[in-house]
Amino acid sequence: MPDQALPGPLLRVLVADDNPVVRAGLAALLTAHPDLRVAAQASNGAEAVAAATCHAPDVILLDVRMPGTDGLTALPRLARLAPVMMLTYSREPEVVAEALRRGAAGYLVHGEFTADELITAVRDLGDGTATFTSSAVDVSDSLGVSYEPNQSSSQLQSVVAQSWKARPAYATGLHRRGHNRLDHDLSSREVEVMDLIAAGMSNQQIAATCFISEKTVKNHINRIFAKLHSSSRSEAIACWLGTAHGGWNR
């Protein structure tokens, strides 16, 4: 698709996570949207710095705990190259605080956001607005860190006493599946799983992205199929997209 046909400016994203299944799942999720492109992937902080230097992404999604050079160690260098959104399972307040001090422009904890909210958070970060999930928002408020687009990392770290242009992901009204959830009586987790199914993810990728077991994924899918009156993934996707305002069309 030519760039001029895209719904907005193309955002090039670097995904850094040591789990290859998580990287693949995130790549599938992001590239399901024509205005997002995965510019590069990395399995640790050192690879992320090299990839960011080479590919000049617009947004970086960075895990905290990775072998070799971890996310926090690489964060100051990465924050000088592009806005960095921590995307991790690490919710400890001291980890969140350290990430913000080192230049993170947002913090999302797996299990505390939907697939739609992640996509919106990536777009918002490209526009200069940070997003936090519930485990991180209190820490960000207490630090009062300010993020403005096009600032260097040193500038970001020097305005710790100012206020964030931040919004908790759970409070931003980002759920574009609200209509479907009401129509089909899907739970929040089932909505997230169905979004990931529609994005083309396998059960293994969904399990890794949501940090749940494959057995739990299968249980969610069985309940989703029953509520959507579908007997296959293709039928469920057709039903889902039929009332989803085209949100997941490639």
Secondary structure as GFF3:
##gff-version 3
##sequence-region A 1 250
A	DSSP	three_ten_helix	3	5	.	.	.	ID=ss1
A	DSSP	beta_strand	11	16	.	.	.	ID=ss2
A	DSSP	alpha_helix	20	31	.	.	.	ID=ss3
A	DSSP	beta_strand	36	42	.	.	.	ID=ss4
A	DSSP	alpha_helix	45	55	.	.	.	ID=ss5
A	DSSP	beta_strand	59	62	.	.	.	ID=ss6
A	DSSP	alpha_helix	71	79	.	.	.	ID=ss7
A	DSSP	beta_strand	84	88	.	.	.	ID=ss8
A	DSSP	alpha_helix	93	101	.	.	.	ID=ss9
A	DSSP	beta_strand	106	109	.	.	.	ID=ss10
A	DSSP	alpha_helix	115	126	.	.	.	ID=ss11
A	DSSP	beta_strand	130	132	.	.	.	ID=ss12
A	DSSP	alpha_helix	134	143	.	.	.	ID=ss13
A	DSSP	alpha_helix	153	158	.	.	.	ID=ss14
A	DSSP	beta_strand	166	168	.	.	.	ID=ss15
A	DSSP	three_ten_helix	169	171	.	.	.	ID=ss16
A	DSSP	alpha_helix	178	184	.	.	.	ID=ss17
A	DSSP	alpha_helix	188	198	.	.	.	ID=ss18
A	DSSP	alpha_helix	203	210	.	.	.	ID=ss19
A	DSSP	alpha_helix	214	228	.	.	.	ID=ss20
A	DSSP	alpha_helix	233	242	.	.	.	ID=ss21
###
